[in-house]
Amino acid sequence: MHKRIARFSALAAAAALTLAACGGQDSNNPTGDEATTSGGAASGATIGLALSTLNNPFFVSLRDGAQAAADEAGVELTVTDARDDATQQADQVANFLTQQLDAVVINPVDSDAAGPIVSPLVSGNVPVVAVDRAVNGAEVNAFVASDNVEGGKLAADALAAAIGEKGQIIVLQGVAGTSASRERGQGFTEGIGAYPDIEVVATQPADFDRAQGLDVATNLMQANPDVVGIFAENDEMALGAIQALGDRAGKDVFVVGFDGTDDAQTAIKAGTMQASIAQQPEELGKSAVETALKLINGEDVEATISVPVVVLTKDKL
């Protein structure tokens, strides 16, 4: 594949600096297979997909959507899993530099940490697309995401309706520093403010993790026994909260999650989860790769590309 010598020299130097600071890449990260289909100027191109974690069904679906788009376009997709470690993600993106990939899609572990991670790419004129979570401190070419603020507002309305617009509630937050957590929390706070008889009595991070959701919900429910509603900023934490509630879930205490994962939909059908704000992770991944391909081809793209969210409840499944 044709590579400009000047760009390679800049990228190699930047990669050396980044690797010196961050160390080597995890050799166990999965990679996509090179597709054999052809078509378009970007056919045969290489794209890196740096995911925050694959220990979450949402991001597995996002990866699958990205892979499907890459296969359809005939491009090679290299996927890495940072396991929610920003330092490891820095290693992985630095390796993308040395591999001379044509574009990089990043789903940051931490939006603030992602700026320095992608800066060498930006300086080297490698197209960068952020997906699901924003990059702070660096000007990427595009950001593909659901409208998390609007989703938070929809979650507030769904929870308020479930509890009769009154009572005490708690909020389980995601990973601190991620745009998804900040924006969902912002939207929920704005939305729940429209209900004067609802009181948020506790807010605590559970890092988008089911096991932590279980532990945090258990502790918060013990400290606040009159709580009648829980908003979790993703479905994994919501499912952990449902475990903590046991038989009370969907009867005495109503839970609203965010993502619309398969496990969440099963819980909604069972009546233990009231609702989930459904993103479309496959569409996020697909759109991110398609946007990267447009950038490789020299096409203009929108700075922010939104994928719609919807409220999933039992009567909509």
C-alpha positions as CSV (number, residue, x, y, z in Angstrom):
1,M,0.0,0.0,0.0
2,H,1.3,3.4,-0.9
3,K,2.6,5.4,2.1
4,R,4.0,8.8,2.1
5,I,7.6,8.8,3.4
6,A,7.2,12.1,5.1
7,R,4.1,10.9,7.0
8,F,5.8,7.6,8.0
9,S,8.8,9.4,9.4
10,A,6.6,11.7,11.5
11,L,4.5,8.8,12.7
12,A,7.5,6.6,13.5
13,A,9.1,9.3,15.6
14,A,5.9,10.0,17.5
15,A,5.4,6.3,18.0
16,A,8.8,5.9,19.5
17,L,8.2,8.7,22.0
18,T,4.8,7.3,22.9
19,L,6.1,3.7,23.2
20,A,8.9,4.8,25.4
21,A,6.4,6.4,27.8
22,C,3.8,3.6,27.7
23,G,5.6,0.3,27.1
24,G,4.6,-2.5,24.7
25,Q,1.3,-3.7,23.4
26,D,-0.7,-6.7,24.7
27,S,-0.1,-9.5,22.1
28,N,-3.4,-11.2,23.0
29,N,-5.5,-8.5,21.5
30,P,-7.9,-9.7,18.8
31,T,-7.5,-8.6,15.2
32,G,-9.9,-8.5,12.3
33,D,-9.3,-10.6,9.2
34,E,-8.5,-9.0,5.9
35,A,-11.6,-9.0,3.7
36,T,-11.3,-10.1,0.1
37,T,-14.1,-8.0,-1.4
38,S,-13.2,-5.0,-3.5
39,G,-14.6,-1.6,-4.5
40,G,-13.9,2.0,-3.7
41,A,-10.7,3.9,-3.4
42,A,-10.3,2.7,0.2
43,S,-10.5,-1.0,-0.6
44,G,-7.5,-2.7,0.9
45,A,-7.0,0.1,3.5
46,T,-6.2,-0.6,7.1
47,I,-8.1,0.8,10.1
48,G,-7.4,0.4,13.8
49,L,-10.3,0.1,16.3
50,A,-9.1,0.9,19.8
51,L,-11.9,-0.2,22.2
52,S,-12.1,0.6,25.9
53,T,-13.1,-3.0,26.7
54,L,-14.6,-6.2,25.3
55,N,-15.8,-7.3,28.7
56,N,-19.1,-5.6,28.0
57,P,-21.7,-6.8,25.5
58,F,-22.3,-3.3,24.2
59,F,-18.7,-2.9,22.9
60,V,-18.7,-6.5,21.5
61,S,-21.7,-5.4,19.4
62,L,-20.0,-2.2,18.5
63,R,-16.9,-4.2,17.3
64,D,-19.2,-6.5,15.3
65,G,-20.8,-3.6,13.5
66,A,-17.4,-2.2,12.7
67,Q,-16.2,-5.5,11.4
68,A,-19.2,-5.9,9.2
69,A,-18.6,-2.5,7.7
70,A,-14.9,-3.3,7.2
71,D,-15.7,-6.6,5.5
72,E,-18.3,-5.0,3.2
73,A,-15.8,-2.4,2.1
74,G,-12.9,-4.8,1.7
75,V,-10.6,-3.2,4.3
76,E,-8.6,-4.7,7.1
77,L,-9.7,-3.9,10.7
78,T,-7.3,-4.3,13.6
79,V,-9.1,-4.4,16.9
80,T,-7.6,-3.9,20.4
81,D,-9.1,-4.3,23.8
82,A,-7.7,-1.9,26.5
83,R,-9.5,-3.7,29.3
84,D,-10.6,-0.3,30.8
85,D,-6.9,0.7,31.2
86,A,-6.0,4.1,29.6
87,T,-2.2,3.3,29.8
88,Q,-2.8,0.0,27.9
89,Q,-4.9,1.9,25.3
90,A,-2.0,4.4,24.9
91,D,0.3,1.4,24.1
92,Q,-2.2,0.0,21.6
93,V,-2.7,3.3,19.7
94,A,1.1,3.9,19.7
95,N,1.4,0.5,17.9
96,F,-1.2,1.6,15.3
97,L,1.3,4.4,14.5
98,T,4.2,2.0,13.9
99,Q,1.9,-0.2,11.8
100,Q,1.2,2.8,9.5
101,L,-2.6,2.2,9.6
102,D,-4.6,4.5,7.3
103,A,-7.1,5.6,10.0
104,V,-7.9,5.0,13.6
105,V,-11.2,4.7,15.4
106,I,-11.0,5.1,19.2
107,N,-13.5,4.4,21.9
108,P,-11.6,6.0,24.8
109,V,-11.2,4.5,28.2
110,D,-11.0,8.0,29.5
111,S,-11.9,11.0,27.4
112,D,-9.3,13.3,29.0
113,A,-6.5,10.7,28.7
114,A,-7.4,10.1,25.1
115,G,-6.2,13.5,23.9
116,P,-2.5,12.8,24.4
117,I,-3.0,9.3,23.1
118,V,-4.3,10.4,19.7
119,S,-2.2,13.6,19.4
120,P,0.6,11.9,17.5
121,L,-2.0,10.6,15.0
122,V,-3.5,14.0,14.5
123,S,0.0,15.5,14.1
124,G,0.8,12.9,11.4
125,N,-2.4,13.6,9.5
126,V,-3.8,10.2,10.2
127,P,-7.7,10.4,10.3
128,V,-9.1,9.8,13.8
129,V,-12.7,9.0,14.6
130,A,-13.9,8.9,18.2
131,V,-16.9,6.5,18.8
132,D,-19.4,6.5,21.7
133,R,-17.0,8.5,23.9
134,A,-15.5,11.9,23.0
135,V,-11.8,12.7,22.9
136,N,-10.8,15.8,25.0
137,G,-7.7,17.8,24.3
138,A,-7.1,16.8,20.7
139,E,-9.0,17.7,17.5
140,V,-10.2,14.5,16.0
141,N,-11.8,14.4,12.5
142,A,-15.2,13.1,13.7
143,F,-17.2,11.9,16.7
144,V,-19.8,9.2,16.2
145,A,-22.1,8.8,19.2
146,S,-25.6,8.5,20.5
147,D,-27.2,11.6,22.0
148,N,-26.3,10.7,25.6
149,V,-27.8,13.9,27.0
150,E,-31.1,13.3,25.4
151,G,-30.9,9.6,26.5
152,G,-30.4,10.7,30.1
153,K,-33.5,12.9,29.9
154,L,-35.5,10.0,28.5
155,A,-34.3,7.8,31.3
156,A,-35.5,10.4,33.8
157,D,-38.9,10.5,32.3
158,A,-39.1,6.7,32.2
159,L,-38.1,6.3,35.9
160,A,-40.4,9.1,37.0
161,A,-43.4,7.5,35.2
162,A,-42.6,4.1,36.9
163,I,-42.5,5.6,40.4
164,G,-45.5,7.8,40.1
165,E,-43.3,11.0,39.9
166,K,-42.4,10.9,43.6
167,G,-40.0,9.2,46.0
168,Q,-36.3,8.7,46.6
169,I,-34.0,7.4,44.0
170,I,-30.3,6.6,43.6
171,V,-28.0,7.0,40.6
172,L,-25.2,4.6,39.6
173,Q,-22.6,6.4,37.6
174,G,-20.2,5.0,35.0
175,V,-16.4,5.4,34.7
176,A,-15.3,8.9,35.8
177,G,-13.9,11.0,33.0
178,T,-15.9,9.4,30.2
179,S,-18.1,11.6,28.1
180,A,-20.8,8.9,28.2
181,S,-21.0,9.1,32.0
182,R,-20.9,12.9,32.1
183,E,-23.5,13.4,29.4
184,R,-25.9,10.7,30.6
185,G,-25.7,12.1,34.1
186,Q,-26.2,15.6,32.8
187,G,-29.3,14.6,30.9
188,F,-30.7,12.6,33.8
189,T,-30.1,15.5,36.2
190,E,-31.8,18.0,33.9
191,G,-34.7,15.6,33.2
192,I,-35.3,14.6,36.8
193,G,-35.3,18.3,37.8
194,A,-38.7,18.5,36.2
195,Y,-40.2,16.3,39.0
196,P,-40.1,18.3,42.3
197,D,-41.4,15.3,44.3
198,I,-38.5,13.1,43.3
199,E,-35.3,13.2,45.4
200,V,-31.9,11.9,44.4
201,V,-30.6,10.7,47.8
202,A,-27.3,9.1,46.6
203,T,-25.0,9.1,43.5
204,Q,-22.0,6.8,43.3
205,P,-19.8,5.4,40.5
206,A,-19.9,1.7,39.7
207,D,-17.7,2.0,36.6
208,F,-20.1,0.6,34.1
209,D,-19.5,-2.9,35.7
210,R,-22.1,-5.4,36.7
211,A,-20.3,-6.7,39.8
212,Q,-19.6,-3.2,41.0
213,G,-23.2,-2.3,40.3
214,L,-24.3,-5.1,42.6
215,D,-21.9,-4.0,45.4
216,V,-22.7,-0.3,45.1
217,A,-26.5,-0.8,44.9
218,T,-26.4,-3.2,47.9
219,N,-24.6,-0.6,50.0
220,L,-26.7,2.3,48.9
221,M,-30.0,0.4,49.4
222,Q,-28.9,-0.5,52.9
223,A,-28.1,3.2,53.7
224,N,-31.3,4.4,52.0
225,P,-34.1,1.8,52.5
226,D,-36.9,4.0,51.3
227,V,-35.5,4.2,47.7
228,V,-38.0,3.4,45.1
229,G,-36.0,3.9,41.9
230,I,-32.5,3.4,40.5
231,F,-31.0,4.9,37.3
232,A,-27.9,3.2,36.1
233,E,-25.8,4.9,33.4
234,N,-25.4,1.5,31.6
235,D,-27.2,-1.8,31.6
236,E,-24.4,-3.8,33.2
237,M,-24.7,-1.7,36.4
238,A,-28.5,-1.9,36.2
239,L,-28.4,-5.7,36.0
240,G,-26.1,-5.6,39.0
241,A,-28.6,-3.5,40.9
242,I,-31.3,-5.9,40.0
243,Q,-29.3,-8.7,41.6
244,A,-28.9,-6.6,44.7
245,L,-32.7,-6.0,44.8
246,G,-33.7,-9.6,44.4
247,D,-37.5,-10.0,44.6
248,R,-37.9,-6.2,45.1
249,A,-36.8,-5.5,41.5
250,G,-39.7,-4.3,39.4
251,K,-42.1,-4.4,42.4
252,D,-40.9,-2.2,45.1
253,V,-37.9,-0.6,43.3
254,F,-37.8,0.2,39.6
255,V,-34.6,0.2,37.6
256,V,-33.8,2.0,34.4
257,G,-30.6,1.3,32.5
258,F,-28.9,2.5,29.4
259,D,-27.7,0.7,26.2
260,G,-30.5,-1.7,25.3
261,T,-28.3,-4.9,25.5
262,D,-29.7,-8.3,25.1
263,D,-29.5,-9.1,28.8
264,A,-31.3,-5.8,29.6
265,Q,-34.1,-6.7,27.1
266,T,-34.4,-10.1,28.8
267,A,-34.7,-8.4,32.2
268,I,-37.3,-5.9,30.8
269,K,-39.4,-8.8,29.5
270,A,-39.1,-10.5,32.9
271,G,-40.3,-7.3,34.6
272,T,-37.2,-6.8,36.7
273,M,-36.0,-3.8,34.7
274,Q,-38.4,-1.1,33.9
275,A,-36.7,0.3,30.8
276,S,-33.4,0.8,29.0
277,I,-32.4,3.7,26.8
278,A,-31.3,1.7,23.7
279,Q,-28.3,2.8,21.8
280,Q,-27.5,1.0,18.6
281,P,-24.0,-0.2,19.1
282,E,-23.7,-2.1,15.8
283,E,-24.7,1.1,14.0
284,L,-22.2,3.1,16.0
285,G,-19.4,0.7,14.9
286,K,-20.6,0.6,11.3
287,S,-20.9,4.4,11.1
288,A,-17.5,4.9,12.7
289,V,-15.8,2.7,10.1
290,E,-17.8,4.2,7.2
291,T,-16.7,7.7,8.4
292,A,-13.1,6.6,8.6
293,L,-13.3,5.3,5.0
294,K,-14.7,8.6,3.8
295,L,-11.8,10.4,5.5
296,I,-9.2,8.0,3.9
297,N,-10.8,8.8,0.5
298,G,-10.4,12.5,1.2
299,E,-14.2,13.2,1.6
300,D,-15.6,15.8,4.0
301,V,-17.5,14.5,7.0
302,E,-19.6,16.0,9.8
303,A,-17.7,16.8,13.0
304,T,-20.5,15.1,15.0
305,I,-22.5,12.1,13.7
306,S,-25.5,11.1,15.8
307,V,-27.0,7.7,16.0
308,P,-30.6,7.8,17.5
309,V,-31.6,6.4,20.9
310,V,-35.0,4.9,21.8
311,V,-36.7,3.9,25.1
312,L,-37.2,0.2,25.4
313,T,-40.0,-0.9,27.7
314,K,-41.9,-4.2,28.0
315,D,-44.6,-3.1,25.6
316,K,-42.0,-2.2,22.9
317,L,-40.2,-5.6,22.9
